Amino acid sequence: SVGVDRLQNLKIKNKILISNSHNIMNKPMVASILSYMFSLTRGLNFLFLDKVSKKLSRKNYDLHKDIIQDCFGMSCLIVGFGSIARDLSKILFALNMKLDAISRKKIKHKLINKFFNLKDLKKIIRNYDIVINLLPNNQETKNIFNRTVFKKMKKTSFYINVGRGDTNDEEDLYLALKNKIIAGAALDVFKNEPLKKNSKFYDLNNLILSPHVASFSKKYWELEAKLFEHNLKLFLQKKYNKMNNIIH
């Protein structure tokens, strides 16, 4: 896993090394984010429902014409700027999108117009057509996307969360989508997984759901095994400083 939030409450002794799968999942994550983004902006989620109901019609699609748009030239806020965001920004930039980002560290990046702090979220959220949540789960990020934030977003904007489920208030997001406060959303992560069968999210036609699979690809375990083998060899040789992705 890339996320280490499950270890936050453990008393970890200094003798224990912890590493994660940083950089292993970048390409599938970027591909998934783009899939969600294009599906939402082109209204493909409505067509998927038409297929299930066997009522494919141009008329049904036209009902959503006010929010159907293309991604070219749109404004995008990437919340959480790590290696996935860096790879993603290259493709978004090629779509002539205006890119801003929120990061806890001071960074310079030639494709990002401006960096902000997480505390700036409420002030700037109204400026973006697409908001991509790549945040980890911690005390600072818990429910950071809530009713106040969603109400400040554009009515035609889209929200994508492939970070952690605890970073958005699910009830507030449900109401924002149901009441058309925002145009649509895509969620790959949830507070409790798997998502329960009686979840109200299933009732929303402007929401794309996936079961925490945004990082998976056919190369997933091959890359994981190579990383583990590399670290294990160095660990046995006590060359700890040459191991990859050590976070503790």
Phi, psi and chi 1 to 4 in degrees:
 res  aa     phi    psi   chi1   chi2   chi3   chi4
   1 SER       -  151.0  176.4      -      -      -
   2 VAL   -83.1  -44.2  172.6      -      -      -
   3 GLY   -71.3  143.0      -      -      -      -
   4 VAL  -123.4   21.8  -67.8      -      -      -
   5 ASP   -63.8  -24.0   42.8  -74.2      -      -
   6 ARG   -68.5  -17.8  -65.5  178.6 -175.1  178.3
   7 LEU   -94.9   -2.3  -55.3  177.5      -      -
   8 GLN   -60.1  -35.1  -74.4  178.2   -2.5      -
   9 ASN   -93.2    2.6  -63.7  -36.1      -      -
  10 LEU   -85.4  144.8  -63.4  179.3      -      -
  11 LYS   -88.1   96.8  -66.6 -179.7  179.6  178.6
  12 ILE   -91.8  122.8  -59.6  169.5      -      -
  13 LYS   -75.9  153.4  -63.8  179.6  179.7  179.6
  14 ASN   -62.3  -21.8  -70.2  -28.4      -      -
  15 LYS   -76.0  -12.8  -68.8 -178.6 -179.6 -179.7
  16 ILE   -94.0  126.3  -61.7  175.3      -      -
  17 LEU   -94.8  137.5  -70.2  176.9      -      -
  18 ILE  -123.7  130.0  -62.1  174.0      -      -
  19 SER  -126.9  163.7   65.0      -      -      -
  20 ASN  -129.9 -173.1   69.2   -3.7      -      -
  21 SER  -100.7   34.5  -61.4      -      -      -
  22 HIS   -52.4  134.8 -177.4   67.0      -      -
  23 ASN    78.9  -13.1  -74.4  -30.9      -      -
  24 ILE   -68.5  -35.1  -68.4  -69.7      -      -
  25 MET  -102.9    5.7  -50.9  170.6 -173.2      -
  26 ASN   -55.9  -51.6  -73.1   20.2      -      -
  27 LYS   -64.0  -49.6  -71.1 -178.8  179.4  178.4
  28 PRO   -64.0  -34.1   17.0  -29.3      -      -
  29 MET   -63.4  -45.3  -73.5  -70.9  -73.5      -
  30 VAL   -62.0  -44.3  169.1      -      -      -
  31 ALA   -61.0  -40.1      -      -      -      -
  32 SER   -66.8  -45.5  -65.8      -      -      -
  33 ILE   -59.0  -44.1  -67.4  167.0      -      -
  34 LEU   -63.1  -38.9  -66.9  171.7      -      -
  35 SER   -61.0  -46.7  -61.2      -      -      -
  36 TYR   -62.6  -44.0  -59.6  136.4      -      -
  37 MET   -63.0  -48.0 -175.4  177.6   73.9      -
  38 PHE   -68.0  -38.5  -75.4  120.8      -      -
  39 SER   -63.8  -43.3  -64.5      -      -      -
  40 LEU   -68.0  -48.4  -72.9  168.7      -      -
  41 THR   -69.3  -27.5   57.1      -      -      -
  42 ARG   -95.0   -0.3  -62.1  -55.9  -56.6  154.7
  43 GLY    71.0   26.5      -      -      -      -
  44 LEU   -66.3  -27.1  -63.0 -171.5      -      -
  45 ASN   -60.7  -33.1   47.6  -55.4      -      -
  46 PHE   -72.0  -35.7  -57.9  118.5      -      -
  47 LEU   -69.7  -35.2  -62.0 -178.8      -      -
  48 PHE   -60.0  -41.7  -63.5  152.1      -      -
  49 LEU   -67.1  -36.8  -66.6  171.4      -      -
  50 ASP   -62.4  -36.9  -74.7  -10.2      -      -
  51 LYS   -65.9  -43.0  180.0 -175.2  175.6 -175.8
  52 VAL   -62.1  -41.6  172.1      -      -      -
  53 SER   -84.1   -3.0   62.9      -      -      -
  54 LYS    57.1   41.3  -63.2 -177.0  179.3  180.0
  55 LYS  -130.7   53.7  -65.1  178.5 -179.7  177.8
  56 LEU   -71.1  118.2 -164.8   65.6      -      -
  57 SER  -152.2  146.1   86.7      -      -      -
  58 ARG   -63.9  -33.2  172.9   69.4 -179.1  -94.3
  59 LYS   -62.8  -43.3 -172.3  177.0  -69.7 -174.0
  60 ASN   -62.6  -39.6  -70.3  -15.5      -      -
  61 TYR   -65.8  -39.5 -169.5   68.4      -      -
  62 ASP   -63.8  -21.9  -75.4  -15.6      -      -
  63 LEU   -62.0  -22.3  -68.1  174.4      -      -
  64 HIS  -110.4   18.6  -50.4  -73.7      -      -
  65 LYS   -62.8  -21.9   61.5 -175.0  177.7 -177.6
  66 ASP   -70.0  -23.0  -69.2  -19.8      -      -
  67 ILE  -110.8  -10.7   61.9  170.6      -      -
  68 ILE   -77.3  126.2  -68.3  170.0      -      -
  69 GLN  -152.1  178.1   41.9 -160.8  -55.1      -
  70 ASP  -110.1  167.8   58.2   66.7      -      -
  71 CYS   -86.1  -15.4  -64.0      -      -      -
  72 PHE   -64.1  125.3  -65.5   88.0      -      -
  73 GLY    79.0    3.3      -      -      -      -
  74 MET   -75.6  162.4  -65.5  176.4   77.4      -
  75 SER   -97.4  138.1   56.6      -      -      -
  76 CYS  -135.9  136.2  176.6      -      -      -
  77 LEU  -112.5  120.6  178.5   67.2      -      -
  78 ILE   -98.6  117.4  -56.4  173.4      -      -
  79 VAL  -102.9  104.6 -173.4      -      -      -
  80 GLY   105.9   99.0      -      -      -      -
  81 PHE  -111.0   87.9 -159.8   79.4      -      -
  82 GLY  -112.9 -153.4      -      -      -      -
  83 SER   -67.7  -33.8   61.4      -      -      -
  84 ILE   -64.3  -44.6  -66.1  170.3      -      -
  85 ALA   -63.2  -36.4      -      -      -      -
  86 ARG   -62.8  -45.1  -72.9 -175.2  178.1   86.3
  87 ASP   -67.5  -40.1  -70.6  -13.2      -      -
  88 LEU   -63.5  -40.9  174.7   65.7      -      -
  89 SER   -61.0  -29.0   62.6      -      -      -
  90 LYS   -63.2  -40.6  -64.1  173.5 -173.9  175.6
  91 ILE   -76.5  -40.7  -60.3  175.9      -      -
  92 LEU   -63.7  -37.1  -60.5 -175.9      -      -
  93 PHE   -63.1  -37.3 -175.9   77.7      -      -
  94 ALA   -66.2  -20.5      -      -      -      -
  95 LEU   -88.5   10.4  -64.1  173.4      -      -
  96 ASN    61.5   30.8 -163.5   31.8      -      -
  97 MET   -83.6  145.3  -64.9 -179.2   72.8      -
  98 LYS   -82.6  119.6  176.3 -165.8  170.5 -172.9
  99 LEU  -113.4  125.4  -57.9  175.9      -      -
 100 ASP  -123.6  164.1  -70.9  -21.0      -      -
 101 ALA  -148.6  156.3      -      -      -      -
 102 ILE  -112.7  129.2  -73.5  179.3      -      -
 103 SER  -142.5  147.0  173.0      -      -      -
 104 ARG   -80.6  -16.6   61.2 -178.0  176.2 -178.1
 105 LYS  -107.6  152.9  -61.6  177.2 -177.8  177.7
 106 LYS   -79.5  115.9  -68.3 -176.6  178.2  179.3
 107 ILE  -129.2  157.5  -30.2  173.8      -      -
 108 LYS  -120.3  131.9  -73.9 -174.3  179.2 -180.0
 109 HIS  -145.3  128.3 -166.6  -78.8      -      -
 110 LYS   -66.7  -20.1   61.7 -178.1  179.9  179.9
 111 LEU   -94.5  -11.8  -57.9 -177.3      -      -
 112 ILE  -100.1  124.0  -55.9  -62.2      -      -
 113 ASN   -65.0  -46.2  -65.9  -51.2      -      -
 114 LYS  -152.2  141.2 -166.8  169.0 -177.4 -179.8
 115 PHE  -103.8  143.8  -80.8   97.0      -      -
 116 PHE  -128.2  167.7  -62.7   91.8      -      -
 117 ASN   -92.6  160.5  -65.1  -43.0      -      -
 118 LEU   -59.9  -31.2 -161.2   54.7      -      -
 119 LYS   -67.6  -15.2   63.6 -178.0  179.9 -178.2
 120 ASP   -85.3   -5.0  -62.1  -41.2      -      -
 121 LEU   -53.4  -48.0 -176.8   63.3      -      -
 122 LYS   -64.4  -30.6  -67.6  177.6 -175.7  177.4
 123 LYS   -75.7  -34.6  -59.9  176.1 -171.6  175.0
 124 ILE  -104.6  -12.5   64.0  173.5      -      -
 125 ILE   -60.4  -26.8 -163.3   73.4      -      -
 126 ARG   -68.9  -10.6   62.7  172.6   55.8   87.4
 127 ASN   -89.8    0.2  -60.5  -37.6      -      -
 128 TYR  -122.1  144.8  -56.6   98.5      -      -
 129 ASP   -84.4  -33.3  -59.0  -53.9      -      -
 130 ILE  -132.3  133.0  -62.6  173.8      -      -
 131 VAL  -121.9  122.4  177.6      -      -      -
 132 ILE  -112.9  118.1  -60.2  170.5      -      -
 133 ASN   -95.6  112.3  179.9   -6.5      -      -
 134 LEU  -119.9   26.2  -76.1  162.8      -      -
 135 LEU   -75.1  148.4  -71.3  171.1      -      -
 136 PRO   -79.8  172.0   31.7  -35.7      -      -
 137 ASN   -97.8  117.1  174.9   33.7      -      -
 138 ASN  -154.9 -178.0   55.4   47.0      -      -
 139 GLN   -62.1  -32.8  -70.6  -58.8  -45.4      -
 140 GLU   -72.9  -30.5 -173.5 -175.9   11.5      -
 141 THR   -99.7   -9.0   62.6      -      -      -
 142 LYS   -58.5  122.3 -170.9  175.3  178.8   62.5
 143 ASN    54.4   29.7  -70.6  -26.0      -      -
 144 ILE   -64.8  -30.3 -167.6   72.4      -      -
 145 PHE   -94.0  105.0  -77.1   94.5      -      -
 146 ASN  -134.9 -171.2   51.7   38.2      -      -
 147 ARG   -53.8  -43.4 -176.7 -179.7  -51.8  175.4
 148 THR   -61.0  -43.8  -56.3      -      -      -
 149 VAL   -68.0  -47.0  172.1      -      -      -
 150 PHE   -61.7  -36.9  -67.8  129.1      -      -
 151 LYS   -67.0  -24.2  -78.9 -174.4  175.2 -179.9
 152 LYS   -85.7  -12.2  -70.6 -179.8 -179.8  -68.2
 153 MET   -74.7  158.8  -68.7  174.1   66.0      -
 154 LYS   -63.1  148.2  -67.2 -178.8  179.5 -178.3
 155 LYS   -66.6  -23.1  -84.3 -161.7  166.5 -174.7
 156 THR   -97.7   11.2   54.1      -      -      -
 157 SER   -89.9  161.3   64.9      -      -      -
 158 PHE  -124.7  144.0  -60.9   98.0      -      -
 159 TYR  -120.5  129.1  170.6   72.9      -      -
 160 ILE  -124.7  124.1  -61.9  170.2      -      -
 161 ASN  -118.5  110.6 -173.5    1.7      -      -
 162 VAL  -121.8   16.1  -70.6      -      -      -
 163 GLY   -89.8  -94.9      -      -      -      -
 164 ARG  -138.6  143.8  -74.8  -68.0 -179.4  -93.8
 165 GLY   -64.8  -29.9      -      -      -      -
 166 ASP   -71.6   -9.4  -76.0  -27.3      -      -
 167 THR   -81.9  -11.9   59.5      -      -      -
 168 ASN  -124.7  145.1   51.9 -135.2      -      -
 169 ASP   -77.3  111.5 -173.6  -58.4      -      -
 170 GLU   -67.3  -35.4  -68.4 -174.7  -15.2      -
 171 GLU   -66.9  -42.3  178.8   64.5   20.8      -
 172 ASP   -64.3  -38.9  -71.0   -5.9      -      -
 173 LEU   -67.5  -42.3  176.3   56.9      -      -
 174 TYR   -56.1  -47.1  168.6   77.7      -      -
 175 LEU   -66.7  -36.7  -68.1  173.1      -      -
 176 ALA   -63.9  -37.4      -      -      -      -
 177 LEU   -77.5  -43.0  -69.2  166.0      -      -
 178 LYS   -62.5  -40.2 -178.0 -177.2  178.6 -177.7
 179 ASN   -91.4    9.1  -62.6  -37.9      -      -
 180 LYS    58.7   32.7  -55.4  -65.0 -170.0  -66.1
 181 ILE   -69.2  -35.0  -67.4  170.6      -      -
 182 ILE  -124.0  160.9   61.3  175.0      -      -
 183 ALA   -74.5  -36.1      -      -      -      -
 184 GLY  -176.7  172.5      -      -      -      -
 185 ALA  -154.2  162.4      -      -      -      -
 186 ALA  -134.7  131.1      -      -      -      -
 187 LEU  -125.5  127.8  -60.6  177.1      -      -
 188 ASP  -109.9   -9.5 -175.1   55.2      -      -
 189 VAL  -132.5  151.4  -71.3      -      -      -
 190 PHE  -143.6  161.1  -51.2   92.7      -      -
 191 LYS   -61.7  -41.8  -71.2 -174.5 -176.5  -62.6
 192 ASN  -123.7  123.7  -63.1  -61.2      -      -
 193 GLU  -122.0  140.1  -62.3  177.8    1.4      -
 194 PRO   -72.1  160.4   27.4  -35.3      -      -
 195 LEU   -63.6  133.3 -168.8   63.3      -      -
 196 LYS   -68.2  149.5  -67.2 -178.6  179.4  178.6
 197 LYS   -62.3  -26.7  -70.1 -177.4  178.8  179.8
 198 ASN   -94.2   14.1   62.6   -9.0      -      -
 199 SER   -62.7  137.7  171.2      -      -      -
 200 LYS   -69.2  -16.8  -66.7 -174.8  -70.8 -173.8
 201 PHE   -58.8  -31.7  -79.4  151.4      -      -
 202 TYR   -65.3  -18.0  -72.0  117.1      -      -
 203 ASP   -86.1   -6.6  -58.9  -31.2      -      -
 204 LEU   -96.1  127.2  -61.2  170.2      -      -
 205 ASN   -88.4   -6.3   66.0   -0.6      -      -
 206 ASN  -105.1   25.2   56.1  -10.5      -      -
 207 LEU  -132.0  128.3  173.9   62.7      -      -
 208 ILE   -99.3  130.9  -64.1  173.1      -      -
 209 LEU  -118.7  140.3  -59.7  170.7      -      -
 210 SER  -143.5  149.3   57.7      -      -      -
 211 PRO   -89.1   62.4   32.6  -34.5      -      -
 212 HIS    55.0   52.5 -152.7  145.5      -      -
 213 VAL  -121.1    8.1  -66.3      -      -      -
 214 ALA   -61.2  -21.9      -      -      -      -
 215 SER   -94.6   -4.9   62.8      -      -      -
 216 PHE   -86.9  145.2  -73.8   96.1      -      -
 217 SER  -155.0  172.2   75.2      -      -      -
 218 LYS   -68.2  -16.4   62.9 -179.2 -178.8 -179.5
 219 LYS   -94.8    0.4  -66.5 -177.8  178.9  178.8
 220 TYR   -53.2  -57.5 -179.8   84.8      -      -
 221 TRP   -74.2  -28.3  -71.0  111.1      -      -
 222 GLU   -62.3  -45.0  176.3 -172.2  -18.1      -
 223 LEU   -70.1  -38.3  -65.3  172.3      -      -
 224 GLU   -61.9  -43.0  -70.6  -79.7   11.3      -
 225 ALA   -64.9  -40.7      -      -      -      -
 226 LYS   -63.8  -42.1  -76.2 -178.1  179.6  178.6
 227 LEU   -63.7  -44.9  172.8   61.9      -      -
 228 PHE   -64.5  -42.6 -175.7   80.9      -      -
 229 GLU   -62.9  -43.5 -178.9 -178.3   10.1      -
 230 HIS   -58.7  -49.4  170.1   83.0      -      -
 231 ASN   -67.8  -37.6  -84.9   -6.6      -      -
 232 LEU   -64.7  -42.8 -179.6   59.0      -      -
 233 LYS   -59.4  -46.0  -75.3 -179.7  178.5  177.8
 234 LEU   -68.3  -35.2  -67.0  170.7      -      -
 235 PHE   -63.5  -44.3  178.0   80.9      -      -
 236 LEU   -66.9  -26.7  -65.1  173.7      -      -
 237 GLN   -89.1    1.3  -64.1  168.8   15.1      -
 238 LYS    60.3   29.3  -63.0 -174.7  177.8 -179.6
 239 LYS   -97.1   63.4  -64.0  178.7  179.6  178.4
 240 TYR   -63.7  -33.1  -50.9  126.4      -      -
 241 ASN   -72.5  -10.2   60.0  -30.8      -      -
 242 LYS  -100.7   -2.5  -67.6 -174.5  177.8 -179.4
 243 MET   -71.4  151.8  -66.5  170.6   63.6      -
 244 ASN   -90.6  145.2  -70.5  -22.3      -      -
 245 ASN    62.3   32.0  -59.9  -10.9      -      -
 246 ILE   -73.9  125.8  -61.8  -62.2      -      -
 247 ILE  -114.9   -6.8   56.1  175.4      -      -
 248 HIS  -148.5      -  175.3   79.6      -      -
